[in-house]
Amino acid sequence: MAKVIRISLLLVVTGILSFCSLKWKSATEFIESRPAFSSSEEIEPDSMYSNAWLLWINQPLDHHNPEKGFFKQRVWLSHKSEEAPVVLITEGYMAPQNFTSELASLLEANQVVVEHRYFGMSVPDSVRWEYLTVEQAANDHHRVVEALKEFYKGKWVNTGISKGGQTAMIHRAFFPQDVDVTVSYVAPFNLERDDRRLVAFFDSVGTAEQRKRIAAFQKEVLKRKEELMPWFNDLITQKDYTFRMGKERAFELSVLEYPFSLWQWGGPVDEIPEPGADAEVLFAHLHQGSDFGYFSDQQWEEIGPFFYQAYRELGYYPYLAAPLKDFLDEIKEDTVSNGFMAPDVENLSFDEQVPFEILRKLKKVDPEMIVITGENDPWSATSLENEGFSKMLKIEKPGGSHRTRINNLPDSLKNRVMSQLEVWLN
């Protein structure tokens, strides 16, 4: 009798699974049946995929109080097969087009790219800044996973680069069961409004000779600012940049930003012009190493949501101006906070508890996670540490910059990453 019951149960379970697998005959049919997606548009897929869509998902402004309204969030879906793994890319900013990520290619996976709330086209009709929080964004990603997991049965990996990698870790902290593995590339995990580790980093990065050469360049540029300003004026006119802080202060801030940008993107230190170089050569190199548009009103409008997040919950880096104080005319502070870049929002203040609460959640979950950094990338100074985690694999590329990826790691480190992914994804 027991044998008959077991056989009957097996038949019932098999029947249920068969029904589920036949519920949608194709990914297209599944997408068109999802009420969470307000619209879908089939687009040309990259070569490794059979189909791709631009999707719009209705997201609550406030996941705790949906009655406060909704906005449409942009999602790109690339389909390979129902059984293949799924790589979920938690963008930290806008996601204006579809693409195939390194990780999706390595894993031969389906891919989902989610534009971050309040960036690009994923913006409410009326921007209410109080709903731009890490918890609300994590809930956005959770709803995307919920909407797609009914069809995609393979293992899930969430991932992102820089702020996107930070977003992936935060998503995992709030919803640890959404994905099986997290891969975070060159991501910070700041613990302060102006994280001091991002100042101390510049006392030890590279060699003493390299640091000396960078400081000499900064001093030379500032001493000869009047010679360089005509090229600066021509450039900002050509680019239609305006600066509410004044163009001379913007110029000086660009000089303070220069070491961060140089190390972040792996600029060749041995190509830095020596003191006494032609003014045009000095300016060309400064322009190459420091984006003047970064402090412009035009870019401020585009990246304002990021600075709101930075100075509410995520933290950022300040500039240590004291060593250059004798050469600065507009900047009088010893340490300059980038807080002036945040939108003019009443009562904006940094919640010191948020990063530590996320860290507490992550350690409690102790997720399968790979954290990839570059040794010379300033953001490595605030990357997540192994302490308190038993499953996390942290990989640092020697001499690596913010461009560090799995495919450009030394073979030994790349093999460690791929072997660990194979174990976790079975």
C-alpha positions as CSV (number, residue, x, y, z in Angstrom):
1,M,0.0,0.0,0.0
2,A,2.8,2.4,0.9
3,K,4.5,1.7,-2.4
4,V,1.3,2.6,-4.3
5,I,1.0,5.8,-2.3
6,R,4.6,6.7,-3.2
7,I,4.0,6.0,-6.9
8,S,0.8,8.1,-6.8
9,L,2.6,11.0,-5.2
10,L,5.4,10.8,-7.7
11,L,2.8,10.9,-10.5
12,V,1.1,13.9,-9.0
13,V,4.4,15.8,-8.6
14,T,5.5,14.9,-12.1
15,G,2.1,16.1,-13.4
16,I,2.5,19.4,-11.6
17,L,6.0,19.9,-12.9
18,S,4.9,19.1,-16.4
19,F,2.0,21.5,-16.1
20,C,4.4,24.3,-15.0
21,S,6.8,23.6,-17.8
22,L,3.9,23.8,-20.3
23,K,2.3,26.9,-18.8
24,W,4.3,29.1,-21.3
25,K,5.4,27.7,-24.6
26,S,8.1,30.3,-25.0
27,A,9.8,33.2,-23.3
28,T,7.8,35.6,-25.5
29,E,4.6,34.1,-24.2
30,F,5.8,34.4,-20.6
31,I,6.8,38.0,-21.0
32,E,3.5,39.0,-22.6
33,S,1.6,37.3,-19.7
34,R,3.4,39.2,-16.8
35,P,1.1,41.8,-15.3
36,A,4.2,43.4,-13.5
37,F,5.5,44.6,-16.9
38,S,3.5,47.5,-18.2
39,S,5.0,47.1,-21.6
40,S,7.5,45.0,-23.6
41,E,9.3,45.6,-26.8
42,E,11.3,42.9,-28.6
43,I,14.7,44.2,-29.7
44,E,17.6,42.8,-31.6
45,P,19.6,40.4,-29.3
46,D,23.3,40.2,-29.1
47,S,24.8,37.2,-30.9
48,M,24.8,34.8,-28.0
49,Y,21.0,35.2,-27.3
50,S,17.9,34.1,-29.2
51,N,15.7,36.9,-28.0
52,A,15.9,40.2,-26.2
53,W,13.4,42.7,-24.8
54,L,13.1,46.2,-23.4
55,L,10.7,45.9,-20.5
56,W,9.1,48.4,-18.2
57,I,8.1,47.3,-14.7
58,N,5.7,49.2,-12.5
59,Q,7.5,50.0,-9.3
60,P,6.0,51.5,-6.2
61,L,7.6,54.8,-5.2
62,D,7.4,53.5,-1.6
63,H,7.4,49.7,-1.4
64,H,6.0,49.9,2.1
65,N,3.1,52.1,1.0
66,P,2.2,51.4,-2.7
67,E,-0.7,53.8,-2.5
68,K,1.8,56.6,-2.8
69,G,2.1,55.9,-6.5
70,F,4.3,54.1,-9.1
71,F,6.9,54.8,-11.7
72,K,8.2,52.8,-14.6
73,Q,11.6,51.2,-14.3
74,R,13.6,50.2,-17.4
75,V,14.8,46.6,-17.6
76,W,16.7,44.8,-20.5
77,L,16.2,41.1,-20.8
78,S,18.4,38.8,-23.0
79,H,17.1,35.2,-23.3
80,K,19.2,32.2,-23.9
81,S,17.2,29.3,-22.4
82,E,14.8,28.6,-19.5
83,E,17.4,26.3,-17.8
84,A,20.5,28.5,-18.2
85,P,21.7,30.6,-15.2
86,V,20.5,34.2,-15.0
87,V,22.9,37.1,-14.5
88,L,21.1,40.1,-12.9
89,I,23.0,43.4,-13.4
90,T,22.1,45.9,-10.7
91,E,23.2,49.1,-12.4
92,G,24.1,51.9,-10.0
93,Y,23.1,54.6,-12.5
94,M,21.3,54.7,-15.9
95,A,21.1,51.8,-18.3
96,P,20.4,53.4,-21.7
97,Q,21.0,50.3,-23.8
98,N,21.3,46.6,-23.8
99,F,24.7,44.8,-23.8
100,T,26.3,41.5,-22.9
101,S,28.2,41.6,-19.7
102,E,31.5,39.7,-19.1
103,L,29.9,37.5,-16.5
104,A,26.9,36.5,-18.7
105,S,29.3,35.6,-21.4
106,L,31.5,33.5,-19.1
107,L,28.5,31.7,-17.7
108,E,26.6,31.4,-20.9
109,A,23.7,32.9,-19.0
110,N,20.5,34.7,-19.5
111,Q,20.9,38.4,-18.6
112,V,18.7,41.0,-16.9
113,V,19.9,44.6,-16.7
114,V,18.0,46.9,-14.3
115,E,18.3,50.7,-14.5
116,H,18.6,52.2,-11.0
117,R,15.6,54.1,-9.7
118,Y,15.8,57.9,-10.3
119,F,18.4,57.5,-13.1
120,G,18.0,57.7,-16.9
121,M,14.4,57.0,-17.8
122,S,13.5,55.3,-14.5
123,V,12.3,58.5,-12.9
124,P,9.0,59.3,-11.2
125,D,7.0,62.2,-12.8
126,S,7.5,64.1,-9.6
127,V,10.9,63.5,-8.0
128,R,10.4,62.8,-4.3
129,W,13.9,62.4,-2.9
130,E,12.8,60.7,0.3
131,Y,12.2,57.5,-1.7
132,L,15.7,57.3,-3.2
133,T,17.1,54.9,-0.6
134,V,19.1,51.7,-0.7
135,E,16.2,49.7,0.8
136,Q,13.7,51.0,-1.8
137,A,16.2,50.1,-4.6
138,A,16.7,46.6,-3.2
139,N,13.0,46.2,-3.2
140,D,13.0,47.2,-6.9
141,H,15.4,44.5,-7.7
142,H,13.5,42.0,-5.6
143,R,10.3,42.6,-7.6
144,V,12.2,42.1,-10.9
145,V,13.5,38.8,-9.7
146,E,10.0,37.8,-8.5
147,A,8.6,38.6,-11.8
148,L,11.1,36.6,-13.8
149,K,11.9,33.7,-11.5
150,E,8.6,31.9,-12.3
151,F,10.0,31.2,-15.8
152,Y,13.8,31.1,-15.3
153,K,14.7,28.1,-13.2
154,G,18.5,28.2,-13.3
155,K,20.9,29.6,-10.7
156,W,20.8,33.4,-10.3
157,V,23.9,35.7,-9.9
158,N,23.6,39.4,-9.2
159,T,26.5,41.6,-10.2
160,G,27.5,45.1,-10.9
161,I,30.5,47.4,-11.4
162,S,31.5,50.2,-9.0
163,K,28.2,51.6,-7.6
164,G,26.4,48.8,-9.4
165,G,28.5,46.3,-7.4
166,Q,27.7,48.1,-4.2
167,T,24.0,47.9,-5.2
168,A,24.3,44.1,-5.8
169,M,25.7,43.6,-2.3
170,I,23.0,45.7,-0.8
171,H,20.3,43.8,-2.7
172,R,21.8,40.6,-1.3
173,A,21.8,42.0,2.2
174,F,18.0,42.7,2.1
175,F,17.0,39.7,-0.1
176,P,19.6,37.0,0.4
177,Q,17.4,34.3,-1.3
178,D,16.8,36.2,-4.5
179,V,20.1,35.0,-6.0
180,D,22.6,32.2,-5.4
181,V,25.9,34.1,-5.9
182,T,26.9,37.8,-5.8
183,V,29.9,39.1,-7.9
184,S,30.8,42.6,-7.1
185,Y,33.4,44.4,-9.3
186,V,35.5,47.3,-8.0
187,A,32.8,48.4,-5.6
188,P,33.2,50.7,-2.5
189,F,31.6,50.1,0.8
190,N,32.0,53.4,2.5
191,L,31.3,53.8,6.2
192,E,31.3,57.6,6.6
193,R,29.9,60.6,4.8
194,D,33.4,61.5,3.8
195,D,35.3,58.3,4.2
196,R,38.8,59.1,5.6
197,R,40.2,55.9,4.1
198,L,39.9,57.5,0.7
199,V,42.3,60.2,1.8
200,A,44.8,57.9,3.6
201,F,44.9,55.8,0.4
202,F,47.0,58.4,-1.4
203,D,49.8,58.2,1.2
204,S,50.6,54.7,0.2
205,V,49.4,54.0,-3.4
206,G,52.2,53.4,-5.9
207,T,55.8,54.3,-5.1
208,A,57.1,57.3,-3.2
209,E,58.6,58.6,-6.5
210,Q,55.3,58.3,-8.3
211,R,53.4,60.2,-5.5
212,K,56.1,62.9,-5.6
213,R,55.7,63.3,-9.3
214,I,51.9,63.6,-9.1
215,A,52.2,66.3,-6.3
216,A,54.8,68.2,-8.4
217,F,52.5,68.2,-11.4
218,Q,49.6,69.5,-9.3
219,K,51.7,72.3,-7.9
220,E,53.0,73.3,-11.3
221,V,49.5,73.5,-12.8
222,L,48.3,75.6,-9.9
223,K,51.3,77.9,-10.0
224,R,50.7,78.5,-13.7
225,K,47.0,78.7,-13.6
226,E,46.8,82.0,-15.4
227,E,48.8,80.5,-18.4
228,L,46.4,77.5,-18.5
229,M,43.1,79.3,-18.1
230,P,42.8,80.4,-21.8
231,W,42.7,76.7,-22.9
232,F,40.3,76.0,-20.0
233,N,38.0,78.8,-21.2
234,D,38.1,77.6,-24.8
235,L,37.2,74.0,-23.7
236,I,34.3,75.0,-21.5
237,T,33.0,77.2,-24.3
238,Q,33.2,74.4,-26.8
239,K,31.5,72.0,-24.4
240,D,28.9,74.5,-23.3
241,Y,29.8,74.0,-19.6
242,T,28.8,76.4,-16.9
243,F,29.8,76.3,-13.3
244,R,27.6,77.7,-10.5
245,M,30.7,77.7,-8.2
246,G,32.7,79.8,-10.7
247,K,35.1,78.5,-13.3
248,E,38.3,79.2,-11.3
249,R,37.1,77.2,-8.4
250,A,36.0,74.4,-10.8
251,F,39.5,74.5,-12.3
252,E,41.1,74.1,-8.8
253,L,38.7,71.3,-7.9
254,S,39.8,69.5,-11.1
255,V,43.4,69.7,-9.9
256,L,42.4,68.2,-6.6
257,E,40.5,65.4,-8.4
258,Y,43.4,64.6,-10.6
259,P,45.2,62.0,-8.4
260,F,42.0,60.1,-7.7
261,S,41.1,60.0,-11.4
262,L,44.7,59.1,-12.4
263,W,44.9,56.1,-10.1
264,Q,41.2,55.1,-10.6
265,W,41.6,54.7,-14.4
266,G,45.2,53.5,-14.4
267,G,46.8,56.5,-16.1
268,P,50.6,56.1,-16.8
269,V,52.4,58.0,-14.1
270,D,55.6,58.1,-16.1
271,E,53.9,60.2,-18.8
272,I,53.1,63.0,-16.3
273,P,54.8,66.2,-17.6
274,E,57.7,67.5,-15.6
275,P,57.7,71.0,-14.1
276,G,58.7,73.5,-16.7
277,A,56.8,71.8,-19.5
278,D,54.8,74.0,-22.0
279,A,51.5,75.3,-20.7
280,E,49.7,73.6,-23.5
281,V,51.3,70.2,-22.6
282,L,50.3,70.7,-18.9
283,F,46.8,71.5,-19.8
284,A,46.4,68.7,-22.2
285,H,47.6,66.2,-19.6
286,L,45.3,67.7,-16.9
287,H,42.4,67.5,-19.3
288,Q,43.2,63.9,-20.1
289,G,43.4,62.9,-16.4
290,S,40.6,65.0,-14.9
291,D,37.1,65.5,-16.3
292,F,36.3,69.2,-16.2
293,G,32.7,68.4,-16.9
294,Y,32.5,66.6,-13.6
295,F,31.8,69.8,-11.7
296,S,29.7,71.5,-14.4
297,D,26.0,72.4,-14.0
298,Q,25.2,70.1,-16.9
299,Q,26.7,67.0,-15.4
300,W,25.4,67.9,-12.0
301,E,21.8,67.7,-13.3
302,E,22.5,64.2,-14.7
303,I,24.4,62.7,-11.7
304,G,22.5,64.6,-9.0
305,P,20.7,61.5,-7.8
306,F,24.0,59.8,-7.1
307,F,25.2,62.6,-4.9
308,Y,21.9,62.6,-3.0
309,Q,22.5,58.9,-2.3
310,A,26.2,59.5,-1.4
311,Y,25.4,62.2,1.1
312,R,22.4,60.4,2.6
313,E,23.5,56.8,2.9
314,L,26.4,55.7,0.7
315,G,29.2,58.0,1.6
316,Y,31.9,59.4,-0.7
317,Y,35.4,60.9,-0.7
318,P,36.8,64.3,0.2
319,Y,39.8,66.1,-1.1
320,L,42.8,66.9,1.1
321,A,43.7,70.4,0.0
322,A,46.1,71.3,2.8
323,P,49.3,70.2,1.0
324,L,48.4,72.5,-1.9
325,K,47.1,75.4,0.1
326,D,49.9,77.8,-0.8
327,F,48.9,77.3,-4.5
328,L,45.1,77.6,-4.2
329,D,43.3,80.9,-4.6
330,E,39.6,79.9,-4.5
331,I,39.8,77.0,-2.1
332,K,40.5,77.9,1.5
333,E,39.5,74.7,3.3
334,D,42.0,72.1,4.4
335,T,39.6,69.3,3.4
336,V,37.0,69.8,0.7
337,S,33.8,67.7,0.8
338,N,31.9,66.9,-2.4
339,G,28.7,67.5,-0.5
340,F,28.1,70.7,-2.5
341,M,27.3,68.4,-5.5
342,A,24.2,67.0,-3.8
343,P,20.8,68.4,-4.9
344,D,19.5,71.3,-2.8
345,V,17.2,69.2,-0.7
346,E,16.0,70.5,2.7
347,N,17.4,68.7,5.7
348,L,19.7,66.3,3.7
349,S,21.9,64.6,6.2
350,F,24.0,61.5,6.3
351,D,22.4,58.5,8.1
352,E,25.5,57.0,9.8
353,Q,23.6,53.9,10.8
354,V,22.8,52.7,7.2
355,P,26.2,51.4,6.1
356,F,26.7,49.5,9.4
357,E,23.2,48.1,9.3
358,I,23.8,46.8,5.8
359,L,27.1,45.3,6.8
360,R,25.4,43.7,9.8
361,K,22.8,42.1,7.5
362,L,25.4,40.9,5.1
363,K,27.5,39.3,7.8
364,K,24.4,37.6,9.3
365,V,23.5,36.2,5.8
366,D,27.2,35.3,5.1
367,P,26.4,34.9,1.3
368,E,28.3,33.3,-1.5
369,M,30.1,36.3,-2.7
370,I,33.1,37.3,-4.9
371,V,34.5,40.7,-4.4
372,I,37.0,41.9,-7.1
373,T,39.2,44.9,-6.7
374,G,42.2,46.6,-8.3
375,E,45.2,47.3,-6.0
376,N,45.7,50.9,-7.3
377,D,42.0,51.8,-7.6
378,P,41.2,54.3,-4.8
379,W,37.8,52.5,-4.3
380,S,39.8,49.5,-3.1
381,A,40.5,51.5,0.1
382,T,36.8,51.1,1.1
383,S,36.0,47.7,-0.5
384,L,34.4,45.1,1.6
385,E,36.8,43.2,3.9
386,N,36.8,39.4,4.5
387,E,36.4,39.8,8.3
388,G,33.1,38.4,9.5
389,F,32.5,36.4,6.3
390,S,33.3,32.7,5.8
391,K,32.2,32.3,2.2
392,M,33.4,35.5,0.6
393,L,36.2,35.2,-1.9
394,K,38.1,38.5,-2.3
395,I,40.4,38.9,-5.3
396,E,42.7,41.9,-5.8
397,K,44.5,42.4,-9.1
398,P,48.1,43.5,-8.5
399,G,48.5,47.1,-9.9
400,G,44.9,46.9,-11.0
401,S,42.6,50.0,-11.6
402,H,38.9,50.5,-11.7
403,R,39.0,48.7,-15.0
404,T,39.7,45.4,-13.3
405,R,37.6,42.5,-14.6
406,I,37.7,38.7,-14.4
407,N,39.0,38.5,-18.0
408,N,42.0,40.8,-17.3
409,L,43.0,39.1,-14.0
410,P,46.2,37.1,-14.0
411,D,45.5,33.5,-15.0
412,S,45.9,32.2,-11.4
413,L,43.3,34.6,-10.0
414,K,40.9,34.2,-12.9
415,N,41.0,30.4,-12.4
416,R,40.2,30.9,-8.7
417,V,37.2,33.0,-9.6
418,M,35.9,30.6,-12.2
419,S,36.5,27.5,-10.0
420,Q,34.6,29.1,-7.2
421,L,31.7,30.0,-9.5
422,E,31.6,26.5,-10.8
423,V,31.3,25.1,-7.3
424,W,28.6,27.5,-6.2
425,L,26.6,27.2,-9.5
426,N,27.1,23.5,-9.6
